Structure formats: C-alpha cells, structure tokens
Amino acid sequence: VAMRAKPRHPYINSDKISIALVISLIFLFSIVQWTFLSAQSWPLSEQPLKIWMLDIGQGDALFIEFPTGEQMLVDGGPDDSVLAKLGSVLPPWDRTLDVVLATHPDADHVSGIISVLDRYDVSTIYESGVGAHTPFGQAYEERRDSEQAQVVEISQGDVITIGEVTLTVLWPEQTQEGQYPAKRNNVSIVFLLEYGETSVLFTADTEQEVEDEYALQVGDIDVLKVSHHGSLTSTSWGLLKPTDPEVALISLGKDNSYGHPHPVILDRLNQVGAKIFRTDLDGDILLTSFGGEPTIESHPLPF
C-alpha cells in the first residue's frame, strides 16, 4: 500500500510566517529605538514641580511644591492675603510647610510670613540674617524667634537639594547676621532653581549693581522672576543678555503708586523675546515642569 505524504496544516503558510516575523521584528526595533530616543523627554517624576506666583498685591509671594512632595514659600507679601492663597493651593487639613525662605526683611516680603508662621507649622526658615530697624522687620524677627523652626542663614555658594531639584544661592556674597543696611534690596537672597531642563532665576529685589555681580554665574534660563516688581532700578541689560529668559514673571499690585512695571523694563523684556506674565493683569501664575520645558498658565486658582 502506497503511503501518501502527510498534508501540510491547512492554516499554516511558511511564507506568511516569514513576513509576519519580519514585520514583528521591525515593530519591536521601532519600539526600542523610540524608547531610547525619547527617554530624555520622559518625566523625572510622576508628580511635577509646581511654582505659583501668588497674586497678593504689591509684593512677592511664591509657593513651590516639589515633585517629592515638599513645600516651600518664598516671601509672604505685604499682608495676610497670602493665607487665602495657600488655602487654595493646599488641602484644608494641611497646616505644615517644610520651608519658608525670606529673601529680605522689607514689609512687602515678610509681613505675610508673620501671618504664615501664626497659621502653619514650619520646619525650616532660610534667610541671609539681615535685619531691619522697622516695625515689620522687628515683628518678623520676634515671630521667627518664637517659632519652633530651624533657622538657617544662607549665602552665595550654598546649595539646597530637594529630590531632583537644586536651588543654588547666588547672592549675597556672605551671610548678613547682625547687619542692618539702609539698602536692604541689594542683600536680598537670589537663587537659581534647576530641575532637569527647567531653570528659574529668583531675583527678589536686587538692583542693577548687584545683578552685574551674579548674572555671569547663571547662563541661559527658562524663566526670570523679575526683580523689584519691574522697577527701573533692576532688570538691566547686564542681567538680560547673559540669561536670555524665555518667560518673565512680574509680581506687583494693580494700579500701584510706584509706576511698576516701568515701560523701559517691559521694552527690554520684549526685546529679548521674553513672554511676560504679571500678577496685576494675569492674576495668579502657575509654572509646571516634569523636568523638560515648563508650561505657564494664568488664573489657576479659584479666586
């Protein structure tokens, strides 16, 4: 009896298998290549870095929430309006802050900090040590000294690291303990925040003569917190040319009596191509970054 060859499985075709295998390999290679090329753009963390410039009138108050969950307040504005803003950002049960940084003891920067210390438990207070023979300066010192917080004086060269975020102090050159200068603006704490490819320069109220001292330490930045609310005394070409900011944030009160921001400063920022956000027109301003290019939006808070 002649044996017939066993028929091939009707559903298997070797040519089709080869084509499918090639397609699968190409697809797999594409995934690997895409993964490799896009790895640098992936978030450093599932949670973003968030920086709020709070609309608190004529003054400065910036709130930073780090990807690892820590919270920092940089200055507190001229009064207790910062409390309502923090109440919008934080859940109602949260009455703690990891860090408060007082750039200098002028009333429009530290008055709100006094209210914050009354309402929140603060772990660490960073300052330069400079004092002020003013009612607000003395009130801040008294309230600070009664707080159970660690007080740390910082100056040029100090680096604060929180998770993947670094804050490098650029000014003042040395701590100011026991110093009561008439011109406190120029001993304001200036620091550069860096997170992946995001860089933000916090300039407090420093003026041109000081900007020239620290500007060359910086290089290109994404965001400039414009100094002294847009005063003509600051935001010089000596700062703008080496830093070339893409975004400028200005904190100031609506229809303020100082004429801030000065038209010359706005013109300079426009000339370097910086997109300008200002609290008197845009309300609260929120910067969000996953470690790449930051995004900026206005009016993120309900009031």
C-alpha positions as CSV (number, residue, x, y, z in Angstrom):
1,V,0.0,0.0,0.0
2,A,1.5,3.3,-1.1
3,M,1.8,5.8,1.7
4,R,0.7,9.3,0.8
5,A,2.6,12.3,2.1
6,K,1.1,13.8,5.2
7,P,-0.7,17.0,4.1
8,R,0.5,20.3,5.5
9,H,-1.6,22.0,8.1
10,P,-4.3,24.0,6.1
11,Y,-3.8,27.0,8.4
12,I,0.0,27.3,8.3
13,N,1.8,29.0,5.4
14,S,5.6,29.3,5.8
15,D,5.7,32.4,3.5
16,K,3.2,34.2,5.7
17,I,5.1,33.2,8.8
18,S,8.3,34.8,7.4
19,I,6.5,38.0,6.5
20,A,4.9,38.2,9.9
21,L,8.2,37.6,11.7
22,V,9.9,40.4,9.7
23,I,7.1,42.8,10.5
24,S,7.2,41.8,14.2
25,L,11.0,42.4,14.3
26,I,10.7,45.8,12.6
27,F,7.9,46.8,15.0
28,L,10.0,45.6,18.0
29,F,13.0,47.5,16.8
30,S,10.9,50.7,16.3
31,I,9.7,50.5,19.9
32,V,13.2,50.1,21.2
33,Q,14.5,52.9,19.1
34,W,11.6,55.2,20.1
35,T,12.2,54.3,23.8
36,F,15.9,55.2,23.5
37,L,15.4,58.4,21.7
38,S,12.6,59.7,23.8
39,A,14.0,58.7,27.2
40,Q,15.4,62.1,27.8
41,S,11.9,63.7,27.5
42,W,10.3,61.4,30.0
43,P,9.3,62.9,33.3
44,L,11.8,62.8,36.1
45,S,8.9,62.1,38.4
46,E,5.2,61.2,38.1
47,Q,4.5,64.4,40.1
48,P,5.5,67.7,38.5
49,L,7.4,70.6,40.0
50,K,4.9,73.4,40.6
51,I,5.7,77.1,41.2
52,W,2.9,79.5,41.9
53,M,3.5,83.3,41.8
54,L,0.6,84.3,44.0
55,D,-1.4,87.4,43.3
56,I,-1.0,89.1,46.7
57,G,-0.8,92.8,45.6
58,Q,2.3,94.9,45.7
59,G,4.9,92.4,47.0
60,D,6.3,88.9,46.4
61,A,4.9,85.6,47.5
62,L,5.9,82.4,45.6
63,F,4.9,78.9,46.5
64,I,6.9,75.9,45.4
65,E,5.6,72.3,45.5
66,F,8.4,69.8,44.7
67,P,7.9,66.5,42.9
68,T,8.8,64.7,46.1
69,G,6.0,66.5,48.0
70,E,8.0,69.1,50.0
71,Q,6.5,72.6,50.1
72,M,8.4,76.0,50.2
73,L,7.1,79.5,50.5
74,V,9.4,82.2,49.1
75,D,8.4,85.5,50.8
76,G,4.9,86.2,52.0
77,G,3.7,89.5,50.5
78,P,2.6,92.7,52.3
79,D,-0.3,91.3,54.5
80,D,-2.2,88.2,55.4
81,S,-3.8,87.7,51.9
82,V,-1.2,85.0,51.3
83,L,-3.2,82.8,53.7
84,A,-6.2,82.7,51.4
85,K,-3.9,81.8,48.5
86,L,-2.2,79.0,50.4
87,G,-5.7,77.8,51.4
88,S,-6.5,77.4,47.7
89,V,-3.3,75.5,46.9
90,L,-3.2,73.3,50.0
91,P,-5.8,70.9,51.3
92,P,-7.7,72.2,54.3
93,W,-6.1,69.7,56.7
94,D,-2.5,70.7,55.7
95,R,-1.1,73.1,58.2
96,T,2.6,72.5,57.7
97,L,5.2,73.9,55.4
98,D,8.7,72.4,55.0
99,V,10.5,75.6,54.2
100,V,9.9,79.3,54.3
101,L,12.6,81.5,52.6
102,A,12.7,85.2,53.5
103,T,14.7,87.0,50.8
104,H,15.0,90.2,52.8
105,P,13.0,91.9,55.6
106,D,11.1,94.6,53.7
107,A,7.4,94.8,54.6
108,D,6.1,93.7,51.2
109,H,8.1,90.5,51.5
110,V,7.9,89.5,55.2
111,S,4.7,90.9,56.6
112,G,2.8,87.9,55.2
113,I,5.4,85.5,56.6
114,I,4.4,86.6,60.1
115,S,0.8,85.5,59.3
116,V,2.0,82.2,57.8
117,L,4.1,81.4,61.0
118,D,0.9,82.1,63.1
119,R,-1.1,79.6,61.0
120,Y,1.3,77.0,59.8
121,D,4.0,74.8,61.4
122,V,7.2,75.5,59.6
123,S,10.2,73.1,59.7
124,T,13.0,75.4,58.3
125,I,13.4,79.1,57.7
126,Y,16.1,80.2,55.3
127,E,17.3,83.8,55.4
128,S,20.5,85.8,55.0
129,G,20.5,87.1,58.6
130,V,20.0,90.7,57.6
131,G,17.9,92.8,59.9
132,A,15.7,95.9,59.6
133,H,15.0,98.7,62.1
134,T,11.4,98.9,61.0
135,P,8.1,97.8,62.7
136,F,7.7,95.0,60.2
137,G,11.3,93.8,60.3
138,Q,11.2,93.6,64.1
139,A,7.8,91.9,64.2
140,Y,9.2,89.3,61.7
141,E,12.3,88.7,63.9
142,E,10.2,88.3,67.1
143,R,7.7,85.9,65.4
144,R,10.6,83.9,63.8
145,D,12.4,83.6,67.1
146,S,9.2,82.2,68.8
147,E,8.7,79.6,66.1
148,Q,10.0,76.1,66.6
149,A,11.6,76.1,63.2
150,Q,15.3,75.6,62.4
151,V,16.7,79.0,61.1
152,V,19.5,78.7,58.6
153,E,21.4,81.6,57.2
154,I,22.5,81.1,53.6
155,S,24.7,83.0,51.1
156,Q,26.5,82.6,47.8
157,G,27.6,79.1,47.1
158,D,25.1,77.3,49.3
159,V,23.1,74.6,47.5
160,I,19.7,73.3,48.7
161,T,18.7,69.9,47.2
162,I,15.2,68.6,47.4
163,G,14.8,65.4,45.5
164,E,15.9,66.1,41.9
165,V,15.6,69.9,42.3
166,T,18.5,72.1,43.2
167,L,18.5,75.6,44.5
168,T,21.9,77.3,44.1
169,V,22.3,80.6,46.1
170,L,24.0,83.3,44.0
171,W,23.7,86.3,46.4
172,P,24.5,87.8,48.9
173,E,28.2,87.0,48.9
174,Q,28.2,86.2,52.6
175,T,25.6,85.9,55.4
176,Q,24.4,89.2,56.9
177,E,23.9,88.3,60.6
178,G,23.9,91.5,62.7
179,Q,23.8,93.7,59.6
180,Y,21.1,96.5,59.3
181,P,21.9,98.1,56.0
182,A,19.9,101.1,54.8
183,K,19.6,99.5,51.3
184,R,18.2,96.0,52.0
185,N,17.3,95.3,48.4
186,N,20.9,94.6,47.5
187,V,21.4,91.9,50.1
188,S,18.3,90.0,49.0
189,I,18.7,86.3,48.5
190,V,19.0,85.4,44.9
191,F,18.9,81.7,43.8
192,L,18.7,79.6,40.7
193,L,16.3,76.7,40.7
194,E,17.1,73.8,38.4
195,Y,15.0,70.7,37.6
196,G,16.1,68.7,34.6
197,E,16.0,71.1,31.7
198,T,13.9,73.7,33.7
199,S,15.7,76.7,35.1
200,V,14.1,79.6,37.1
201,L,16.0,82.6,38.5
202,F,14.6,84.1,41.6
203,T,15.9,87.7,41.9
204,A,14.0,89.1,44.9
205,D,14.5,92.9,44.9
206,T,18.1,93.1,43.8
207,E,19.2,96.1,41.7
208,Q,21.5,96.7,38.7
209,E,24.8,97.0,40.7
210,V,24.1,93.6,42.2
211,E,22.7,91.9,39.1
212,D,26.1,92.6,37.4
213,E,27.8,90.6,40.2
214,Y,25.7,87.4,39.9
215,A,24.4,87.4,36.3
216,L,27.5,85.8,34.7
217,Q,27.1,82.8,37.1
218,V,23.8,81.9,35.5
219,G,23.8,81.4,31.8
220,D,20.6,80.8,29.7
221,I,17.4,80.4,31.7
222,D,13.8,79.5,31.0
223,V,12.1,81.8,33.5
224,L,13.1,85.1,35.2
225,K,11.3,86.3,38.3
226,V,11.7,90.0,37.5
227,S,13.4,91.8,40.3
228,H,11.8,94.6,42.4
229,H,8.3,94.3,40.8
230,G,9.6,95.7,37.4
231,S,11.3,98.8,38.9
232,L,13.6,100.8,36.6
233,T,16.5,100.1,39.1
234,S,16.6,96.4,38.1
235,T,16.4,94.0,35.1
236,S,19.4,95.6,33.4
237,W,20.9,94.5,30.1
238,G,23.8,93.1,32.2
239,L,21.3,90.5,33.5
240,L,19.2,90.0,30.5
241,K,21.9,89.4,27.9
242,P,23.7,86.5,29.6
243,T,20.5,84.9,30.9
244,D,18.2,85.4,27.8
245,P,15.0,84.4,29.6
246,E,12.1,82.9,27.6
247,V,9.5,83.9,30.2
248,A,9.4,86.8,32.6
249,L,7.2,86.8,35.8
250,I,6.4,90.1,37.5
251,S,4.7,90.3,40.9
252,L,3.0,93.7,41.6
253,G,-0.1,95.3,42.7
254,K,-2.8,96.6,40.3
255,D,-2.6,100.4,39.8
256,N,0.3,100.7,42.3
257,S,1.7,104.1,43.2
258,Y,5.2,103.2,42.1
259,G,4.6,103.0,38.4
260,H,5.6,99.3,38.3
261,P,6.4,97.8,35.9
262,H,8.4,100.6,34.3
263,P,7.8,100.8,30.5
264,V,11.6,100.6,29.9
265,I,11.7,97.3,31.6
266,L,8.8,95.9,29.6
267,D,10.5,97.1,26.4
268,R,13.8,95.3,27.4
269,L,11.9,92.1,28.1
270,N,10.1,92.3,24.8
271,Q,13.4,92.9,23.0
272,V,14.9,89.7,24.4
273,G,11.7,87.9,23.3
274,A,10.5,87.0,26.8
275,K,6.8,86.2,27.2
276,I,5.6,88.4,30.1
277,F,3.2,87.3,32.8
278,R,2.3,89.8,35.6
279,T,0.0,89.4,38.6
280,D,-1.8,92.7,38.2
281,L,-3.1,91.5,34.8
282,D,-2.9,87.7,34.8
283,G,-3.7,87.1,38.5
284,D,-2.0,84.0,40.0
285,I,0.5,82.4,37.7
286,L,1.4,78.7,37.7
287,L,4.6,77.1,36.3
288,T,4.5,73.3,35.9
289,S,7.5,71.2,34.9
290,F,8.2,67.4,34.6
291,G,11.9,68.2,34.1
292,G,11.6,69.3,30.5
293,E,10.2,72.5,29.0
294,P,8.0,74.2,31.6
295,T,4.4,75.3,30.9
296,I,3.0,78.6,32.3
297,E,-0.7,79.4,32.9
298,S,-2.5,82.3,34.5
299,H,-5.5,82.3,36.8
300,P,-5.0,78.6,38.0
301,L,-6.7,79.4,41.4
302,P,-10.4,79.9,42.0
303,F,-10.0,83.4,43.5
